Amino acid sequence: MTNPDAVLTVRDLTVDFGSEAGVVAAVRGLDFDLRAGRTTAIVGESGSGKSVSALAVSGLLPDSAHISGSVALRGRELIGLSDKKMSAVRGSEIAMVFQDPLSSLTPVFTVGAQISEALRAHQSITAKQAWSRSVELLDLVGIGDPQRRARAFPHELSGGMRQRVMIAMAIANDPSVIIADEPTTALDVTIQAQILDVLATARRESGAAMLLITHDLGVVAGHADDVVVMYAGRAVETADVDTLFGGPRMPYTIGLLGAVPRVDHRTDALIPIPGTPPLLIDVADRCQFAPRCPVAIDDCRGSEPALAEVAGGHRAACIRVEEIDGDGRISGEPVFPPPDVPAASPAVTDRQERATVLDVVDMTKVFPLTSGFLKRRVGSVRAVNGISFDIRSGESMALVGESGSGKSTTLLEIMDFAQPEGVVRIGGVDPAAVRSREARALRQKTSIVFQGPSDALDPRFTAFDIIAEPLRALGVPRAETEERVTGLMLRVGLDPVHADRFPAAFSGGQRQRLAIARALATDPDLILLDEPLSALDVSVQADVVNLIRHLQADGDVAYLVVAHDLSVVRHLADRVAVMYLGSIVESGPTEAVFAEPAHPYTRALLSAVPIPDPRVERERQRIVLTGEQPSGTDEIVGCSFTTRCPLHARLGEERRERCRTVVPLLRPTDQHGAPAVGHRAACHFLEVDR
């Protein structure tokens, strides 16, 4: 049935791709409507068909794709249009904001020229008029000094600015539909908040219908009106955002929501969805989620359930939908039982009784800035600016902050053993003060897990070889190596039977488990985790978070985690240090910092993190930072956060002068009138707003 209010109507959309293994049914009978002024979000794990659906709607799939069904824009059928006719629709009536703006913008043209091109392709205007409109659009999406920025090339802009340029280009011709495909995935949480506000502004200004493709359920809760949950190429639940989050009725949706960490409180355990999504080749007529569903019955494997009405526009594809209540339970029992996850590490008050594994005192890292053929030094980039912290046995500490704050550089400096004597101590030993042989032995006590497991694991090695490599380097006998590899695979939840498989045969979460097993191989005292969860789906992410918490509880290994997802940090870390432009601006017990953030930057970071609850999102008071971090090449006198600080703007002139001229030092904060144990912040005016 066609919705008369719909700007875009999609019915029975099917997309198939040919492959060596057979036909891949990427999208299977998808239906949804987009209405003017409303945002419809499509969510689901990787491989569910979200992005393929968006590309099919906009006519951007390759010729190898076989598309059938109906995509109607105000009654005009788009499927089957020639490239020339579809090109007239794209950019004028349907616009798209892609995930990676750097690869979507042409590097050899200025951003102003590219927006002008989009305008002149669909409107009869002069080059001067197009340029003037381009500058207006850049100003509309919040880019400062738009006249100058219009003449900049894409590589001269930050990631957030490039995404704003893409949004400006998308709304240039007042389209009826805006498709945003993972528009905030690679952005910091503060920039993400800005971009989402710009998208909301774009929707209001143009009155367009918006299709938002995302894996972030917090973003969906705060910015979507209607939600389509996709699994195995088809919609398995649809509803308005309040209904879906308030009472999901499809087990897959219940699992997705249970796997999402929340920044506003720490739950006992995240609830991962077991297994992996199916391969959509020769799809059997059964519920595709049944192999992963904890409440599946024999009838679920008889035929694939249709998307049926639950109540008032809420539809779900599950034969047990009438048995599942609004709290995600069947007969009083949760659909997804919570896993057995250990409690948090020992209380912070016990820190003094535990051995210090890592001690960092006044770490600094400066990179030379060179120019010309002779690479003459013309300046310096101060990446880390005199930071100090320590980690105790069995403790997990997180470094958080925006990109460019110095988090990953700190990790690499610890691993590199290149800091001067007296800066880093691992287990009481200074790497700079010992001989190379002793330093080599010290390296056994430190391991690192990198961000992308696919890039960090040698594709030519089997799982066994990947884990055994550090053991062989240490000269561990073959029999003992085999025994330890088997034990390590079991410890991280992998089946030793799969030891002869190559990394490509494992899922993303399993590859990250392999990387963690390799890090544990030398029995280290300290493991560094550099964004270990950023490349994983939310359900897999929950599984890895639970694994790390188990490992923390099982031994005295200390963990130093770099992460941009503050929701994950709250579930993973005992202590947290917030970095800004190479300095630590706040540190302390995780619960204390998250419950009562003292520094304006920390408050802004936490405010920008979306919460997967529409009611909470509507009531929150956001602190949206303007601008971006200053460059590490700038000579900054006073507080480095002054140019973006919302508190600084409200202070009197005398206090503001102090911020501009005096560097604030870390000092204890007060909670409820008393100093907080171990909670410190670097701000001259901690008492304001508290």
C-alpha positions in Angstrom: 0.0 0.0 0.0 1.3 3.5 -0.9 1.5 6.1 1.7 0.1 9.4 0.3 2.3 11.5 2.6 5.5 9.8 1.5 8.1 11.7 -0.5 9.9 8.4 -1.3 8.3 5.0 -1.4 10.3 1.8 -1.4 8.5 -1.5 -2.1 9.8 -5.0 -2.3 13.4 -3.7 -3.1 15.7 -6.6 -4.0 19.4 -6.4 -4.8 21.4 -9.4 -5.9 25.1 -9.7 -6.7 26.8 -12.5 -8.6 29.8 -14.2 -7.0 32.0 -17.3 -7.4 30.1 -19.0 -4.6 26.7 -18.1 -6.0 24.2 -15.3 -6.0 24.4 -13.0 -3.0 20.9 -11.7 -1.9 22.1 -8.5 -0.3 18.6 -6.9 0.0 15.5 -9.1 0.1 12.1 -7.4 -0.2 12.7 -4.2 1.7 9.8 -1.8 2.3 9.8 1.7 3.8 8.6 5.3 3.3 10.3 8.6 3.7 8.1 11.6 4.7 9.0 15.3 4.4 10.6 16.8 7.5 11.1 13.4 9.1 14.2 11.2 9.6 14.0 7.5 9.0 17.0 5.5 10.3 18.1 2.1 9.1 20.1 0.2 11.6 21.8 -3.3 11.8 25.1 -5.0 11.9 27.6 -4.9 9.1 26.4 -6.9 6.1 22.7 -6.4 6.9 22.1 -4.5 3.7 21.9 -0.9 5.0 24.3 0.8 2.7 23.4 -1.3 -0.3 19.7 -0.2 0.2 20.8 3.4 0.2 22.9 3.1 -2.9 20.1 1.3 -4.7 17.7 4.2 -3.9 20.2 6.7 -5.2 21.1 4.6 -8.3 24.8 4.3 -7.4 25.2 0.5 -7.4 27.5 -1.0 -10.1 26.2 -2.6 -13.2 26.8 -6.1 -11.7 24.0 -5.5 -9.2 20.6 -6.8 -10.2 17.9 -4.6 -8.8 14.1 -5.2 -8.7 11.1 -3.8 -6.9 10.0 -0.2 -6.8 11.6 3.1 -5.7 9.2 5.9 -6.3 10.0 9.6 -5.8 6.7 11.5 -5.5 5.1 8.8 -7.7 7.9 8.7 -10.3 9.6 5.3 -10.6 13.4 5.5 -10.4 14.3 1.9 -10.9 15.0 1.3 -14.6 15.9 5.0 -15.4 18.9 5.5 -17.6 22.1 6.9 -16.2 21.5 10.3 -17.8 18.0 10.6 -16.3 19.1 9.3 -12.9 22.0 11.9 -12.9 19.4 14.6 -13.3 17.6 13.3 -10.1 20.8 12.9 -8.0 21.9 16.1 -6.5 18.7 17.9 -7.3 15.9 15.8 -5.8 18.0 13.1 -4.0 21.2 14.1 -2.3 23.7 11.9 -0.5 26.2 12.4 2.3 28.8 9.7 2.2 30.7 8.1 5.1 34.2 9.2 4.1 34.2 12.8 2.8 37.9 12.8 1.9 37.4 10.1 -0.7 34.1 11.7 -1.9 35.6 15.1 -2.6 37.9 15.7 -5.6 41.4 16.5 -4.2 42.4 18.8 -7.1 39.5 21.3 -6.8 38.7 23.7 -4.0 35.6 22.9 -2.0 33.9 26.1 -3.2 34.4 25.0 -6.8 32.9 21.6 -6.1 29.8 23.1 -4.4 29.5 25.5 -7.4 29.7 22.6 -9.8 26.8 20.9 -8.0 24.8 24.1 -8.2 25.5 24.7 -11.9 24.8 21.1 -12.9 21.2 21.5 -11.9 20.5 25.3 -12.0 20.8 27.9 -14.8 23.0 30.4 -12.8 26.3 32.1 -13.5 29.6 31.1 -12.1 29.6 34.2 -9.9 26.1 33.4 -8.5 27.1 29.8 -7.9 30.3 30.9 -6.0 28.3 33.4 -3.9 25.7 30.7 -3.0 28.6 28.2 -2.2 29.9 30.7 0.4 26.4 31.1 1.9 26.0 27.3 2.2 29.4 27.0 3.9 28.3 29.7 6.4 24.9 27.9 6.9 26.6 24.6 7.9 28.8 26.4 10.4 32.2 26.8 8.7 33.9 29.9 10.0 35.4 32.4 7.6 33.5 30.8 4.6 35.1 33.1 2.0 38.5 31.8 2.8 37.5 28.2 3.4 35.7 28.1 0.0 39.2 28.5 -1.6 40.7 25.7 0.4 41.3 22.2 -0.9 39.8 19.2 0.9 43.1 18.1 2.4 43.4 21.5 4.1 40.3 21.0 6.1 39.7 18.8 9.1 37.4 15.7 8.9 34.5 17.6 10.5 34.8 20.5 8.1 35.0 18.1 5.1 31.7 16.5 6.3 30.2 19.9 6.6 31.2 20.6 3.0 29.5 17.4 1.9 26.3 18.5 3.7 26.5 21.9 2.1 26.8 20.2 -1.3 23.9 17.9 -0.4 21.4 20.7 0.4 22.6 23.1 -2.4 19.7 22.3 -4.7 17.0 22.0 -2.0 16.5 18.2 -2.5 13.4 16.3 -1.5 15.4 13.5 0.0 18.8 13.5 1.9 20.5 10.2 2.4 23.2 10.2 5.1 25.3 7.0 5.0 27.2 6.6 8.3 27.9 10.4 8.3 29.6 10.5 11.7 31.5 7.1 11.9 35.1 8.4 11.6 34.5 11.6 13.7 35.3 12.5 17.3 32.3 12.6 19.6 32.3 16.4 19.8 32.5 16.8 16.0 29.9 14.1 15.7 27.5 16.2 17.8 28.2 19.3 15.6 27.6 17.3 12.4 24.3 15.9 13.6 23.1 19.4 14.5 24.1 20.5 11.0 22.1 17.6 9.5 19.1 18.6 11.6 19.5 22.2 10.4 19.8 21.0 6.8 16.6 19.0 7.2 14.8 22.0 8.7 16.1 24.4 6.0 15.2 22.2 3.1 12.1 20.5 4.5 13.6 17.3 3.1 12.9 13.7 4.1 16.1 12.1 5.5 17.3 8.6 5.4 20.0 8.0 8.1 22.1 4.9 7.8 24.0 4.2 11.0 25.1 1.5 13.5 25.0 3.9 16.4 21.7 3.4 18.3 22.4 6.5 20.4 22.4 8.6 17.3 19.2 7.0 16.2 17.5 7.7 19.6 18.4 11.4 19.4 17.8 12.2 15.7 15.4 9.7 14.1 11.6 9.8 14.0 11.2 6.3 12.5 13.4 3.2 12.6 13.9 0.2 10.3 16.0 -2.6 11.8 17.6 -4.8 9.1 19.0 -8.3 9.4 20.1 -10.6 6.6 19.0 -8.2 3.9 15.4 -7.5 5.1 13.5 -5.5 7.6 12.8 -7.4 10.8 11.3 -4.6 12.9 9.9 -1.2 12.1 8.3 1.4 14.3 8.6 5.0 15.4 11.6 5.7 17.6 9.8 5.8 21.0 8.0 2.6 20.4 11.0 0.7 19.1 13.3 1.7 22.0 10.5 1.5 24.6 9.3 -2.0 23.7 11.2 -3.9 21.0 9.5 -7.2 20.1 12.0 -8.8 17.7 14.8 -10.7 19.5 17.4 -9.3 17.2 16.4 -5.7 18.1 16.3 -6.6 21.8 19.9 -8.0 21.4 21.2 -4.9 19.7 19.8 -2.6 22.4 21.2 -4.9 25.1 24.7 -4.8 23.6 24.9 -1.0 23.6 27.0 0.5 26.4 25.5 3.7 28.0 27.6 6.6 29.1 25.1 7.7 31.8 25.5 4.6 33.9 27.5 1.3 34.1 25.5 -1.9 33.7 26.4 -5.2 35.3 27.2 -6.7 31.9 26.7 -5.9 28.2 24.7 -8.6 26.4 26.3 -9.7 23.2 24.5 -11.5 20.4 26.1 -14.9 19.9 27.3 -16.1 16.5 27.7 -14.1 13.2 25.3 -12.9 10.5 24.5 -15.5 7.8 26.0 -15.6 4.3 23.2 -14.6 2.0 23.9 -17.2 -0.7 21.2 -19.8 -1.4 19.1 -18.4 1.5 17.0 -21.0 3.1 13.3 -20.4 3.8 13.6 -20.0 7.6 14.1 -17.3 10.2 17.7 -16.2 9.4 18.2 -15.1 13.0 17.2 -18.5 14.4 20.8 -19.9 14.7 21.7 -16.9 17.0 18.4 -16.5 18.8 18.2 -17.8 22.4 14.4 -18.3 22.2 14.2 -20.0 18.8 11.9 -23.0 18.5 11.5 -25.7 15.8 8.8 -23.6 14.0 11.3 -20.8 13.5 13.1 -23.1 11.1 10.0 -24.0 9.1 9.7 -20.8 7.1 10.8 -17.2 7.2 8.3 -15.0 9.2 6.7 -12.1 7.5 6.9 -8.5 8.9 3.6 -8.5 10.7 1.7 -5.8 12.5 2.1 -5.7 16.3 0.2 -2.5 17.1 -0.2 1.0 15.7 2.4 0.9 12.9 4.8 -1.3 14.9 5.8 -4.4 12.9 8.1 -7.3 13.7 9.2 -10.5 11.9 9.0 -13.1 14.6 6.5 -15.9 15.2 6.9 -15.5 19.0 6.1 -11.8 18.9 2.9 -12.2 20.9 4.9 -13.9 23.7 7.5 -11.2 24.0 6.5 -8.4 26.3 7.6 -4.7 26.2 10.5 -5.4 28.5 12.0 -8.0 26.2 10.9 -11.0 28.3 9.1 -14.3 27.6 7.2 -15.7 30.6 9.2 -13.4 32.9 12.6 -14.5 31.6 14.8 -12.2 29.5 15.1 -13.1 25.8 18.9 -12.6 26.1 20.0 -13.7 29.6 22.8 -11.5 30.9 26.2 -13.2 30.8 28.3 -13.9 33.8 30.7 -11.0 33.9 32.9 -10.2 37.0 32.4 -7.0 38.9 34.7 -4.1 38.6 38.3 -4.3 39.6 39.2 -3.6 43.3 38.2 -0.3 44.7 40.4 2.7 44.1 41.0 3.0 47.8 43.1 -0.2 47.5 45.4 1.3 44.9 48.2 2.0 47.4 48.3 -1.7 48.4 49.0 -2.8 44.8 52.3 -2.8 42.9 52.9 -0.1 40.3 53.1 -1.6 36.9 53.6 1.6 34.8 54.8 4.9 36.1 55.0 7.9 33.7 56.5 11.2 34.9 56.4 14.3 32.8 56.4 12.6 29.4 56.9 14.9 26.4 57.0 14.2 22.7 57.8 16.8 20.1 57.9 16.0 16.3 60.0 18.3 14.0 58.1 20.2 11.3 60.2 20.3 8.1 59.9 21.9 4.7 61.6 21.9 1.4 63.8 19.4 -0.4 66.5 19.6 2.3 63.8 18.9 5.0 64.9 22.0 6.9 63.2 22.3 10.3 60.7 25.1 10.3 58.8 24.4 13.5 57.7 21.7 16.0 54.5 19.7 16.7 54.1 19.2 20.4 52.1 15.9 20.6 52.5 15.1 24.3 53.1 17.9 26.7 54.5 16.8 30.1 51.9 14.2 31.3 52.2 12.1 34.4 50.2 9.0 35.5 50.6 5.6 37.0 48.8 2.2 36.7 48.7 -0.4 39.4 48.5 -4.2 39.1 45.1 -5.5 38.0 43.9 -2.0 37.1 42.5 -0.7 33.8 43.1 2.9 32.8 41.7 4.7 29.8 43.1 7.7 27.9 40.3 9.6 26.2 40.0 12.8 24.1 39.6 14.0 20.6 41.8 13.0 17.7 45.1 14.8 18.0 45.1 15.0 21.7 48.1 12.7 22.1 46.5 9.5 23.2 48.1 7.0 20.7 51.4 8.9 20.8 51.5 8.2 24.5 51.0 4.5 23.9 53.7 4.3 21.2 56.2 6.2 23.3 55.7 3.7 26.1 56.2 0.8 23.7 59.1 2.4 21.9 61.4 2.7 25.0 62.7 5.9 23.5 61.9 8.4 26.3 64.8 9.9 28.3 65.8 8.3 31.6 63.5 8.9 34.4 60.3 9.3 32.4 58.9 5.8 32.0 59.2 2.9 34.5 57.7 -0.5 33.8 57.5 -2.7 36.9 60.0 -0.4 38.5 62.6 -0.7 35.7 63.5 2.3 33.5 63.9 1.1 29.8 66.3 4.0 29.2 68.6 3.0 32.0 69.2 -0.7 31.1 71.2 -2.5 28.4 69.6 -3.8 25.2 69.4 -7.4 26.5 67.6 -6.3 29.7 65.3 -4.1 27.6 64.4 -7.1 25.4 63.5 -9.0 28.5 61.4 -6.0 29.6 59.5 -6.1 26.4 58.1 -9.4 27.3 56.2 -7.6 30.1 54.5 -5.3 27.7 52.1 -6.1 24.8 49.9 -4.0 22.5 46.6 -4.7 20.7 46.1 -2.4 17.7 42.9 -0.8 16.4 42.3 -2.9 13.3 42.8 -6.6 13.8 42.7 -7.2 10.0 45.7 -5.0 9.5 47.6 -6.2 12.6 47.4 -9.9 11.9 49.6 -11.4 9.1 47.1 -12.9 6.6 49.7 -15.6 5.7 49.8 -17.0 9.2 47.4 -19.4 10.8 45.8 -18.6 14.1 48.3 -21.0 15.7 51.2 -19.2 14.2 49.9 -15.8 15.1 49.7 -16.7 18.8 52.9 -18.8 18.8 55.1 -16.2 17.1 56.1 -14.3 20.3 56.6 -17.6 22.1 59.0 -18.9 19.3 60.9 -15.6 19.5 61.5 -16.3 23.2 62.7 -19.8 22.4 59.8 -21.6 24.1 60.0 -25.4 23.3 57.5 -26.7 20.6 55.5 -28.9 23.0 55.1 -26.1 25.5 54.2 -23.7 22.7 51.4 -25.9 21.5 50.0 -26.3 25.0 50.1 -22.6 25.7 48.5 -21.7 22.4 45.6 -24.1 23.1 45.2 -22.6 26.6 45.3 -19.0 25.2 42.7 -19.7 22.6 40.4 -21.2 25.2 41.1 -18.2 27.5 39.8 -15.7 24.9 36.9 -17.8 23.9 38.2 -19.4 20.6 37.9 -23.0 19.7 41.4 -24.6 19.4 40.1 -26.8 16.6 40.2 -23.6 14.5 43.9 -23.1 15.1 44.8 -24.0 11.5 42.5 -21.3 10.1 43.8 -18.1 8.5 42.6 -14.7 9.8 40.3 -14.2 6.8 38.2 -17.2 8.0 37.4 -15.4 11.3 34.9 -12.7 12.0 36.0 -9.2 13.1 35.4 -10.0 16.8 37.2 -13.3 16.5 40.2 -11.6 14.9 40.3 -9.2 17.8 40.3 -12.1 20.2 43.2 -13.6 18.3 45.1 -10.3 18.7 44.4 -10.3 22.5 45.5 -13.9 22.8 48.8 -13.0 21.1 49.2 -10.1 23.5 48.7 -12.5 26.4 51.2 -15.0 25.1 54.3 -13.6 26.8 52.4 -13.4 30.2 52.8 -9.6 30.3 52.3 -7.3 33.3 50.9 -4.5 31.0 48.8 -4.6 27.9 48.2 -1.5 25.8 44.9 -1.4 23.8 44.8 1.2 21.0 41.2 1.7 20.0 40.5 -2.1 20.2 36.8 -1.8 19.6 36.3 1.0 17.0 36.1 -1.3 14.0 33.6 -3.7 15.5 29.8 -4.0 15.4 28.0 -3.1 18.6 27.1 -6.8 19.3 30.7 -7.9 18.8 32.0 -4.9 20.7 29.9 -6.0 23.8 31.5 -9.5 23.5 35.0 -8.2 23.5 34.3 -5.8 26.4 33.0 -8.7 28.5 36.1 -10.7 27.5 38.5 -8.0 28.7 36.6 -7.7 32.0 36.9 -11.4 32.5 40.7 -11.2 31.8 41.0 -8.3 34.2 39.3 -10.4 36.9 41.4 -13.5 36.2 44.8 -12.0 36.7 46.9 -9.0 37.8 47.6 -7.7 34.3 47.3 -3.9 34.0 45.6 -2.4 31.0 46.1 1.0 29.4 43.3 1.7 26.9 43.0 4.4 24.3 39.4 4.9 23.2 37.2 7.5 21.7 33.9 5.8 22.8 33.3 7.1 26.3 30.4 4.7 26.8 32.8 1.7 26.4 35.3 3.4 28.7 32.8 3.6 31.5 32.3 -0.2 31.3 35.9 -1.1 30.7 38.1 1.2 32.8 38.7 1.7 36.6 40.4 5.0 36.1 40.3 7.6 33.3 42.5 10.4 32.1 41.1 13.1 29.7 43.6 14.5 27.3 43.4 17.8 25.3 46.2 19.0 23.0 48.8 16.8 24.6 48.0 17.5 28.2 45.9 15.7 30.8 43.1 18.1 31.9 41.2 15.7 34.2 41.9 12.3 35.8 40.5 10.1 38.5 38.3 7.1 39.2 36.0 6.4 36.2 32.8 6.6 38.2 33.8 9.9 39.9 34.8 11.5 36.6 31.7 10.4 34.7 29.3 11.2 37.6 30.7 14.6 38.4 33.0 15.9 35.6 35.0 18.9 36.8 36.7 20.3 33.7 34.6 22.1 31.0 36.1 19.9 28.3 35.2 16.7 30.1 31.6 17.9 30.6 31.4 18.8 26.8 32.8 15.3 25.9 30.2 13.5 28.0 27.4 15.8 26.9 28.2 14.9 23.2 27.9 11.2 23.7 24.5 10.0 22.5 22.4 7.8 24.9 20.2 5.0 23.4 17.0 6.4 24.9 14.8 8.8 23.0 13.3 10.3 26.1 16.6 10.9 27.8 18.1 12.4 24.6 15.2 14.9 24.3 15.7 16.1 27.8 19.5 16.4 27.9 21.2 19.8 27.9 24.0 19.5 25.4 27.3 21.4 25.4 28.3 21.6 21.8 31.8 22.9 21.4 32.5 25.4 18.6 35.6 25.0 16.4 38.3 22.4 16.7 41.4 21.8 18.6 44.2 24.4 18.0 47.2 23.1 16.0 50.0 21.3 17.8 52.3 23.8 16.1 50.8 26.8 17.8 52.6 28.5 20.7 49.9 28.7 23.3 50.2 30.8 26.4 47.8 30.0 29.3 45.0 27.4 29.1 44.9 25.6 25.7 41.1 25.1 25.9 40.4 28.8 26.2 39.3 29.3 22.6 36.6 26.7 22.8 35.7 26.8 26.5 32.0 27.6 27.2 32.9 28.5 30.8 35.5 31.0 29.7 32.9 32.9 27.7 30.9 33.6 30.8 33.7 34.7 33.1 34.5 38.3 34.0 37.4 40.0 32.1 39.9 39.6 35.1 39.3 35.8 35.2 39.4 35.5 31.5 42.8 37.1 31.4 44.0 34.6 33.9 42.9 31.8 31.6 44.7 33.4 28.7 48.0 33.9 30.4 48.4 31.2 33.2 48.6 27.5 32.5 46.2 25.7 34.9 47.7 22.7 36.9 46.0 19.5 37.9 44.5 19.9 41.4 42.0 18.0 43.5 38.3 18.5 42.8 35.6 18.8 45.4 32.5 16.6 45.5 29.7 17.4 47.9 32.1 19.8 49.8 34.9 17.4 50.3 38.0 16.6 48.1 37.4 13.6 45.8 39.9 10.8 46.2 42.3 10.8 43.2 40.0 13.1 41.2 41.9 16.0 39.7 41.3 18.6 37.0 43.3 21.4 35.4 41.1 24.4 35.5 41.5 27.7 37.3 37.7 27.9 38.2 36.6 24.4 39.1 34.1 25.8 41.6 32.1 27.5 38.8 29.0 25.4 37.6 29.6 22.8 40.4 
